[in-house]
Amino acid sequence: MTKVERTEQEWRARLTPQQYHVLREKGTEPPFSGLYERVFEPGSYRCAGCGAELFDSDAKYDSGCGWPAFSQPATAGAVEEQLDTSHGLVRTEVLCARCGGHLGHVFRDGPAPSGLRYCINSAALTLERR
């Protein structure tokens, strides 16, 4: 996969202020406010920063957490994970593998068979409907 690298000025020009805050500053949108939190149409969820395919609607489910939730990424290697100890918590951050944009966090309280809940900000995503 070819990595996408842009200057901060290029990111600001390309993204909305909310997308920039989430993807580049590791922000979080308020719960239950995101565009895709209650959307369950068939399609592919892509990175709002670089367009990489991240999640498929087949893996999306209603977790009640307030953000779009997925049980697995679209493909192996679509996302990267790293330790996040911000806000006095220990969590696993989820990043776009192509551009490094912050997507959200993954938790081990999801449905079988993966047991994972990828809790992702709507602002980090675009939906390509099928």
C-alpha positions as CSV (number, residue, x, y, z in Angstrom):
1,M,0.0,0.0,0.0
2,T,1.3,3.4,-0.9
3,K,1.4,5.7,2.0
4,V,-0.3,9.2,1.7
5,E,1.7,12.1,3.1
6,R,0.6,15.7,3.1
7,T,1.6,18.8,4.8
8,E,-0.6,20.2,7.6
9,Q,-1.6,23.0,5.2
10,E,-2.6,20.4,2.5
11,W,-4.7,18.5,5.1
12,R,-6.5,21.6,6.3
13,A,-7.3,22.5,2.7
14,R,-8.6,19.0,1.9
15,L,-10.7,18.3,5.1
16,T,-13.5,20.1,6.8
17,P,-12.7,21.5,10.2
18,Q,-14.4,18.6,12.0
19,Q,-12.6,16.0,9.8
20,Y,-9.3,17.7,10.4
21,H,-9.9,17.7,14.2
22,V,-10.7,14.0,14.2
23,L,-8.3,12.7,11.6
24,R,-5.2,14.9,12.3
25,E,-5.7,16.1,15.9
26,K,-7.1,12.8,17.3
27,G,-10.4,14.4,18.2
28,T,-13.7,12.8,18.9
29,E,-17.1,13.8,17.7
30,P,-19.9,13.9,20.4
31,P,-21.7,10.5,20.8
32,F,-24.9,10.0,18.8
33,S,-24.0,13.0,16.6
34,G,-22.2,11.5,13.6
35,L,-23.6,11.1,10.1
36,Y,-23.1,7.3,10.0
37,E,-24.0,6.4,13.5
38,R,-27.5,5.1,12.5
39,V,-26.8,4.3,8.8
40,F,-26.9,0.7,7.8
41,E,-27.1,0.8,4.0
42,P,-24.9,-1.5,2.0
43,G,-21.5,-0.1,1.1
44,S,-17.9,0.5,1.8
45,Y,-16.7,2.9,4.5
46,R,-13.6,4.8,3.3
47,C,-11.1,7.1,5.0
48,A,-12.3,10.7,4.6
49,G,-8.7,11.8,4.4
50,C,-7.3,9.5,1.7
51,G,-10.1,7.3,0.4
52,A,-8.7,4.0,1.5
53,E,-11.3,1.3,2.1
54,L,-11.5,0.7,5.9
55,F,-14.7,-1.1,6.7
56,D,-17.6,-2.9,5.0
57,S,-21.2,-2.4,5.9
58,D,-21.5,-6.2,6.4
59,A,-19.3,-5.8,9.6
60,K,-21.3,-2.7,10.9
61,Y,-23.7,-3.2,13.8
62,D,-25.6,-1.2,16.4
63,S,-23.5,-1.3,19.5
64,G,-25.4,1.5,21.2
65,C,-22.0,3.2,21.9
66,G,-22.9,6.4,20.0
67,W,-20.5,6.0,17.1
68,P,-20.4,3.7,14.1
69,A,-19.3,0.2,15.2
70,F,-17.7,-2.5,13.1
71,S,-16.7,-6.0,14.1
72,Q,-13.7,-6.1,11.7
73,P,-11.8,-4.0,9.1
74,A,-12.6,-4.5,5.4
75,T,-9.2,-6.2,4.8
76,A,-6.2,-7.2,6.8
77,G,-3.9,-4.2,6.9
78,A,-6.6,-1.6,6.2
79,V,-6.1,-0.2,9.7
80,E,-3.3,0.0,12.2
81,E,-3.5,0.0,16.0
82,Q,-1.4,1.6,18.6
83,L,-1.5,2.1,22.4
84,D,-3.4,5.3,23.5
85,T,-2.9,6.4,27.1
86,S,-4.5,9.9,26.7
87,H,-7.2,11.1,29.1
88,G,-6.0,8.8,31.9
89,L,-7.2,5.7,30.0
90,V,-5.5,2.8,28.4
91,R,-7.1,2.1,25.0
92,T,-6.2,0.9,21.5
93,E,-6.3,3.6,18.9
94,V,-7.3,2.8,15.4
95,L,-5.5,4.6,12.5
96,C,-5.9,4.5,8.7
97,A,-3.0,2.4,7.5
98,R,-2.6,4.5,4.4
99,C,-2.6,8.1,5.7
100,G,-2.2,7.6,9.5
101,G,-5.5,9.4,10.2
102,H,-7.1,8.8,13.6
103,L,-10.3,6.9,13.2
104,G,-11.3,5.9,16.8
105,H,-10.6,3.0,19.1
106,V,-11.1,-0.8,19.2
107,F,-12.5,-2.6,22.2
108,R,-12.8,-6.3,23.1
109,D,-16.5,-6.3,23.8
110,G,-17.9,-6.9,20.3
111,P,-19.9,-9.7,18.8
112,A,-18.6,-13.1,17.8
113,P,-16.7,-14.3,16.0
114,S,-14.1,-11.5,16.3
115,G,-15.2,-10.2,19.7
116,L,-14.1,-6.7,18.6
117,R,-15.9,-3.4,18.5
118,Y,-14.2,-0.9,16.2
119,C,-15.7,2.4,17.5
120,I,-15.1,4.8,14.7
121,N,-15.9,8.6,14.3
122,S,-18.3,9.3,11.4
123,A,-16.1,12.4,10.6
124,A,-13.3,10.0,9.7
125,L,-15.4,8.2,7.1
126,T,-17.2,8.5,3.8
127,L,-19.7,5.9,2.6
128,E,-19.5,4.5,-0.9
129,R,-23.0,3.0,-1.3
130,R,-23.5,-0.2,-3.3
